[in-house]
Amino acid sequence: MRAYRRRIRRRRYQRTCSCDDGPRTVTAPAAPKLIPKGLLGISVWVEVLLDKYASYRPTERLLGQWQLLDFPVAAGTVAGGLQRLEPLFRPLYEAVLARNAQTSFAHGDETRWSVFIEQEGKSGHRWWLWVVVSRDTVAFRLDPSRSHTVPQSHFAADASLVFLVDRYAAYKAMAQVQAGTILLAFCWAHVRRDFVRVGKGWEELKPWALAWLRRIRELYHQQRQRLTAVVGSAAFGAADAAVRQTVAAMHAQAATELADPQLRRPCRKVLESLQEHWPGLTRFVEDQRIPLDNNVAERHNRGPAVARKNYYGSGALWSGRLAAMLFTLFATVTLGRLNVRRWLTWFLQSCAENGGGVPEDITPFLPWNLSAERRKALMRDPADSS
């Protein structure tokens, strides 16, 4: 028998299609990534940033909540991502600092902030978070020093403004203050605390302290009446005269009491401080932009003070810089009556669409440059068009 091999040749068909047919499968383009090849999307990063730098909560608490929702995210992933996001906010932060420094009136304050790094020439980890609040910006600066060089370097050498602060000596040592181009106004709330301390510390001096506290209360009341009256009206004239009369009476009372050799040392110390700072304490009489106290700056420092109790500060220099940047940006956006979540989502989405980098033109993202349409879309209450 003769053996043979059978070969089967299958007919091959070549599909041809016209351009009108189009592809068989159509897929949507992938969503742009804020961090190229990163695991987390923009909405996740928005939650992380707002929770830590607007709600002042430690990241571990947020990640613990996500774990309960079957959404586990590693702390290292978040920390590494935050470090990569830090450069994105730097241009916006610098723009806010520049505008803030050009103001003609500002509030200033400082509070401690820990940065757990070793720095040559510095012992310990206590740094300082300085804040300057203008009409439309809030600027935080993180610095290892509490010296006058920090606020001094924030403003231009020839800056001209009124700076409302507490009585900390660093502000008085600023070169611009020494030159007379920056005029310091001082806070009556701090003066009031002096009298409260005397009243609580010496029972026999309590009537004396209460008398001065009543004078300060009356000053606040009269100043409120002056501010609510229309300039030039009869009501304004009466309120203005009352403020000036109260200020003059307080000055005369302090001088009379200081002339008494029997005045107790705690009382004398408080009144000497009052007289030393009198020009700055009474600058508000002629300049209605100046409030009686520096509570505006202290309220802006309250959030970071809560944060340092919740997560103790920053574990790296980049982390401290990021905190100062986002405290600045979130406070400035809020000051403009904008919804921080909407603004942050818009900015991060724009960064993602730019390949994970800062858009070439950052000016549209600055609150004072927003178009009317964009401002309405970002406002906390879209129905409010004021």
C-alpha positions as CSV (number, residue, x, y, z in Angstrom):
1,M,0.0,0.0,0.0
2,R,1.3,3.4,-0.9
3,A,1.2,6.1,1.8
4,Y,0.4,9.7,1.0
5,R,-0.1,13.0,2.9
6,R,-3.1,15.1,2.3
7,R,-2.6,18.9,2.4
8,I,-5.6,21.1,2.9
9,R,-5.3,24.6,1.8
10,R,-7.9,26.9,3.2
11,R,-9.0,29.8,1.2
12,R,-8.0,33.1,2.7
13,Y,-10.2,36.3,2.6
14,Q,-8.9,39.8,2.9
15,R,-11.3,42.3,4.4
16,T,-11.4,45.6,2.8
17,C,-13.3,48.5,4.2
18,S,-13.9,52.0,3.0
19,C,-13.2,55.0,5.1
20,D,-16.9,55.5,5.6
21,D,-17.2,52.3,7.6
22,G,-15.1,53.6,10.5
23,P,-13.5,51.4,13.2
24,R,-15.4,48.4,14.6
25,T,-14.7,49.4,18.2
26,V,-14.9,53.0,19.6
27,T,-13.4,53.7,23.0
28,A,-13.4,57.0,25.0
29,P,-10.1,58.6,25.6
30,A,-8.6,57.9,29.0
31,A,-9.3,60.6,31.7
32,P,-6.3,62.9,32.1
33,K,-4.1,62.0,35.0
34,L,-3.0,64.6,37.6
35,I,0.0,62.4,38.4
36,P,1.1,60.5,35.3
37,K,0.7,56.7,35.9
38,G,-0.7,57.5,39.3
39,L,-3.4,55.4,40.9
40,L,-5.6,58.1,42.3
41,G,-7.9,60.4,40.3
42,I,-8.5,64.1,40.7
43,S,-11.6,63.7,42.9
44,V,-9.5,61.7,45.4
45,W,-6.8,64.3,45.6
46,V,-9.4,67.0,46.1
47,E,-10.7,65.1,49.1
48,V,-7.2,64.6,50.6
49,L,-6.2,68.2,50.2
50,L,-9.4,69.7,51.6
51,D,-9.5,67.3,54.5
52,K,-6.0,68.0,55.6
53,Y,-5.6,71.7,54.7
54,A,-9.1,73.1,54.9
55,S,-10.6,70.8,57.7
56,Y,-7.2,70.4,59.4
57,R,-7.5,66.7,60.0
58,P,-4.7,64.1,60.0
59,T,-4.6,62.1,56.8
60,E,-4.6,58.8,58.8
61,R,-8.2,59.7,59.9
62,L,-9.4,60.1,56.4
63,L,-7.7,56.9,55.2
64,G,-9.3,55.1,58.1
65,Q,-12.7,56.2,57.0
66,W,-12.0,55.0,53.4
67,Q,-10.9,51.7,54.8
68,L,-14.3,51.2,56.3
69,L,-15.8,52.0,52.9
70,D,-13.7,49.2,51.3
71,F,-11.5,51.8,49.6
72,P,-8.0,51.1,51.0
73,V,-5.4,53.7,50.1
74,A,-1.9,53.4,51.5
75,A,-0.5,56.3,53.5
76,G,2.7,56.1,51.5
77,T,0.8,56.6,48.3
78,V,-0.8,59.7,49.6
79,A,2.5,61.1,51.0
80,G,4.3,60.5,47.8
81,G,1.5,62.0,45.8
82,L,1.4,65.1,48.0
83,Q,5.1,65.6,47.4
84,R,4.6,65.5,43.7
85,L,1.7,67.9,43.9
86,E,3.5,70.5,45.9
87,P,5.2,72.2,42.8
88,L,1.8,72.7,41.1
89,F,0.7,75.2,43.7
90,R,3.9,77.2,43.9
91,P,3.2,79.7,41.1
92,L,-0.3,80.5,42.5
93,Y,1.2,80.9,46.0
94,E,3.9,83.3,44.8
95,A,1.3,85.4,42.9
96,V,-0.8,85.7,46.1
97,L,2.3,86.7,48.1
98,A,3.2,89.4,45.5
99,R,-0.3,90.9,45.5
100,N,-0.6,90.7,49.3
101,A,2.7,92.7,49.7
102,Q,1.3,95.5,47.6
103,T,-1.5,96.4,50.0
104,S,-2.0,99.7,51.7
105,F,-3.5,98.2,54.9
106,A,-2.9,94.7,56.4
107,H,-3.3,92.7,59.5
108,G,-0.3,90.6,60.8
109,D,0.2,87.8,63.2
110,E,2.4,84.7,63.8
111,T,2.0,81.3,65.4
112,R,4.3,78.3,66.0
113,W,4.5,75.4,63.6
114,S,6.7,72.4,64.0
115,V,8.9,71.1,61.1
116,F,10.6,67.9,62.1
117,I,13.9,68.2,60.3
118,E,17.4,68.9,61.5
119,Q,18.7,72.3,60.4
120,E,22.2,73.5,60.9
121,G,22.4,76.3,63.4
122,K,18.9,75.6,64.8
123,S,18.0,73.6,67.8
124,G,14.6,72.0,68.1
125,H,11.8,71.8,65.5
126,R,9.8,75.0,66.3
127,W,9.2,77.1,63.2
128,W,6.9,80.0,62.8
129,L,3.9,80.5,60.5
130,W,3.4,84.2,59.8
131,V,0.2,85.5,58.3
132,V,-0.5,88.8,56.6
133,V,-4.2,89.6,55.7
134,S,-5.0,92.2,53.1
135,R,-8.4,93.2,51.6
136,D,-8.5,90.3,49.1
137,T,-5.6,88.0,50.0
138,V,-4.3,85.9,52.9
139,A,-0.6,85.1,52.9
140,F,1.1,82.5,55.1
141,R,4.9,82.3,55.3
142,L,6.7,79.4,57.0
143,D,10.1,80.3,58.5
144,P,12.4,78.9,61.1
145,S,12.8,82.4,62.6
146,R,10.5,84.6,64.6
147,S,12.7,87.7,63.9
148,H,11.7,91.0,62.3
149,T,13.4,89.9,59.0
150,V,10.4,87.7,58.1
151,P,7.7,90.5,57.9
152,Q,10.4,92.9,56.7
153,S,11.3,90.7,53.7
154,H,7.6,90.2,52.9
155,F,7.1,93.9,52.0
156,A,9.2,95.9,49.6
157,A,11.9,98.1,51.0
158,D,9.9,101.2,50.1
159,A,6.5,99.8,51.0
160,S,4.0,102.3,52.4
161,L,1.1,100.9,54.5
162,V,-0.6,100.7,57.8
163,F,0.1,97.4,59.5
164,L,-2.2,96.3,62.4
165,V,-0.4,93.9,64.7
166,D,0.1,92.9,68.3
167,R,2.8,94.5,70.4
168,Y,5.5,92.0,69.5
169,A,8.9,93.7,69.3
170,A,9.8,92.1,65.9
171,Y,7.3,94.3,64.1
172,K,8.7,97.4,65.7
173,A,12.2,96.4,64.5
174,M,11.2,96.2,60.8
175,A,13.4,98.5,58.6
176,Q,10.3,100.0,57.0
177,V,8.9,100.8,60.4
178,Q,12.1,102.4,61.5
179,A,12.1,104.5,58.3
180,G,8.5,105.5,58.8
181,T,7.0,104.1,55.6
182,I,5.1,101.4,57.4
183,L,3.0,102.7,60.3
184,L,2.1,100.2,63.0
185,A,-1.4,100.1,64.5
186,F,-1.8,98.1,67.7
187,C,-4.6,95.8,68.9
188,W,-6.9,96.9,71.7
189,A,-7.9,93.3,72.4
190,H,-4.3,92.7,73.6
191,V,-4.5,95.8,75.8
192,R,-7.8,94.5,77.3
193,R,-6.1,91.2,78.2
194,D,-3.5,93.2,80.3
195,F,-6.3,94.5,82.5
196,V,-8.0,91.1,82.7
197,R,-4.8,89.5,83.9
198,V,-4.4,92.2,86.6
199,G,-8.0,91.7,87.8
200,K,-7.6,87.9,88.0
201,G,-4.1,88.0,89.5
202,W,-4.7,90.5,92.4
203,E,-8.1,90.4,94.0
204,E,-7.6,93.8,95.6
205,L,-6.9,95.4,92.2
206,K,-10.0,93.9,90.6
207,P,-12.1,97.2,90.9
208,W,-9.3,99.1,89.2
209,A,-9.1,96.6,86.3
210,L,-12.9,96.5,85.9
211,A,-13.0,100.3,85.6
212,W,-10.6,100.2,82.7
213,L,-12.4,97.3,81.1
214,R,-15.6,99.4,81.2
215,R,-13.7,102.3,79.4
216,I,-12.5,99.9,76.7
217,R,-16.0,98.5,76.3
218,E,-17.4,102.0,75.9
219,L,-14.8,102.7,73.2
220,Y,-15.8,99.6,71.3
221,H,-19.5,100.6,71.5
222,Q,-18.8,104.1,70.2
223,Q,-16.6,103.0,67.4
224,R,-19.3,100.6,66.2
225,Q,-21.7,103.5,66.1
226,R,-19.3,105.6,64.2
227,L,-18.6,102.8,61.6
228,T,-22.3,102.2,61.0
229,A,-23.1,105.9,60.5
230,V,-22.9,107.6,57.1
231,V,-19.8,109.8,56.8
232,G,-20.8,113.4,56.9
233,S,-24.2,112.8,58.6
234,A,-25.2,114.2,61.9
235,A,-25.1,110.7,63.4
236,F,-21.5,110.3,62.3
237,G,-20.5,113.6,63.7
238,A,-21.9,112.7,67.1
239,A,-20.3,109.3,67.1
240,D,-17.0,110.7,66.0
241,A,-17.0,113.3,68.7
242,A,-17.8,110.6,71.3
243,V,-14.9,108.4,70.2
244,R,-12.5,111.3,70.3
245,Q,-13.7,112.4,73.7
246,T,-13.4,108.8,75.1
247,V,-9.9,108.4,73.7
248,A,-8.8,111.8,75.2
249,A,-10.3,110.9,78.6
250,M,-8.6,107.5,78.7
251,H,-5.2,109.2,77.9
252,A,-5.7,111.7,80.7
253,Q,-6.8,109.0,83.2
254,A,-3.7,107.0,82.4
255,A,-1.4,110.0,82.9
256,T,-3.2,110.9,86.2
257,E,-2.8,107.4,87.6
258,L,0.8,107.1,86.6
259,A,1.6,110.4,88.4
260,D,0.4,108.7,91.6
261,P,3.5,107.3,93.5
262,Q,1.2,104.9,95.4
263,L,0.1,103.2,92.2
264,R,0.7,99.4,92.5
265,R,3.4,97.9,90.3
266,P,1.1,95.6,88.2
267,C,-1.1,98.6,87.4
268,R,1.8,100.8,86.6
269,K,3.3,98.2,84.2
270,V,0.0,98.0,82.2
271,L,-0.4,101.8,82.0
272,E,3.2,102.3,80.9
273,S,2.7,99.9,78.1
274,L,-0.6,101.7,77.2
275,Q,1.2,105.0,77.0
276,E,4.2,103.5,75.0
277,H,1.8,102.2,72.3
278,W,-0.7,105.0,72.4
279,P,0.1,106.5,68.9
280,G,-0.5,103.0,67.3
281,L,-3.5,102.3,69.5
282,T,-5.3,105.6,68.5
283,R,-4.4,105.5,64.8
284,F,-7.9,104.3,64.1
285,V,-9.4,107.7,65.1
286,E,-8.2,109.3,61.9
287,D,-8.2,106.2,59.6
288,Q,-11.5,104.3,59.5
289,R,-9.9,101.4,57.7
290,I,-8.3,100.4,61.0
291,P,-10.4,98.2,63.4
292,L,-9.8,98.3,67.1
293,D,-8.3,94.9,67.2
294,N,-6.4,92.3,65.2
295,N,-8.9,89.6,65.4
296,V,-9.0,89.1,61.6
297,A,-5.4,87.8,61.6
298,E,-5.9,85.7,64.7
299,R,-9.0,84.1,63.2
300,H,-6.9,83.1,60.1
301,N,-4.3,81.5,62.4
302,R,-6.9,79.5,64.3
303,G,-7.1,76.8,61.6
304,P,-3.4,76.1,61.4
305,A,-3.4,76.1,65.3
306,V,-6.0,73.3,65.1
307,A,-3.9,71.5,62.5
308,R,-0.8,71.5,64.6
309,K,-2.7,69.9,67.5
310,N,-4.2,67.3,65.2
311,Y,-1.1,66.3,63.2
312,Y,1.7,68.1,65.1
313,G,3.1,70.1,62.1
314,S,5.2,68.9,59.1
315,G,7.5,65.9,58.9
316,A,9.6,67.4,55.9
317,L,10.4,70.8,54.5
318,W,8.3,70.1,51.3
319,S,5.4,69.2,53.6
320,G,5.7,72.5,55.5
321,R,5.9,74.5,52.3
322,L,2.8,72.7,51.0
323,A,0.9,73.5,54.2
324,A,1.8,77.2,53.9
325,M,0.8,77.3,50.3
326,L,-2.6,75.6,50.7
327,F,-3.4,77.6,53.9
328,T,-2.7,80.6,51.8
329,L,-4.7,79.6,48.7
330,F,-7.7,78.2,50.5
331,A,-8.0,81.2,52.8
332,T,-7.7,83.6,49.8
333,V,-10.3,81.7,47.8
334,T,-12.6,81.7,50.8
335,L,-12.0,85.4,51.3
336,G,-13.3,85.9,47.7
337,R,-16.5,84.1,48.7
338,L,-15.7,81.2,46.4
339,N,-16.4,77.5,46.9
340,V,-12.9,76.0,47.6
341,R,-13.9,72.6,46.3
342,R,-15.0,73.9,43.0
343,W,-12.0,76.1,42.6
344,L,-9.5,73.3,43.5
345,T,-11.2,70.8,41.2
346,W,-11.0,73.3,38.3
347,F,-7.3,74.0,38.9
348,L,-6.3,70.3,39.3
349,Q,-8.3,69.3,36.3
350,S,-6.5,72.0,34.3
351,C,-3.2,70.6,35.5
352,A,-4.1,67.1,34.5
353,E,-5.1,68.3,31.0
354,N,-1.7,69.9,30.8
355,G,0.0,66.5,31.3
356,G,0.3,66.9,35.1
357,G,2.0,70.2,35.0
358,V,1.0,73.8,35.9
359,P,-0.9,75.5,33.1
360,E,1.2,78.0,31.2
361,D,-1.0,80.9,32.2
362,I,-2.1,80.8,35.9
363,T,-3.7,84.3,36.0
364,P,-7.2,83.0,35.2
365,F,-7.1,80.9,38.4
366,L,-6.4,83.9,40.7
367,P,-9.6,85.0,42.5
368,W,-9.2,88.7,41.7
369,N,-8.8,87.8,37.9
370,L,-11.9,85.6,37.5
371,S,-14.4,86.5,34.8
372,A,-17.9,87.2,35.9
373,E,-19.1,83.9,34.4
374,R,-16.4,81.9,36.1
375,R,-16.9,83.7,39.4
376,K,-20.6,82.9,39.4
377,A,-19.8,79.2,38.7
378,L,-17.4,79.1,41.6
379,M,-19.3,81.1,44.2
380,R,-20.3,79.4,47.4
381,D,-23.9,80.5,46.6
382,P,-24.3,80.7,42.8
383,A,-27.5,82.8,43.3
384,D,-25.5,85.6,45.0
385,S,-24.2,87.8,42.2
386,S,-23.0,90.6,44.4
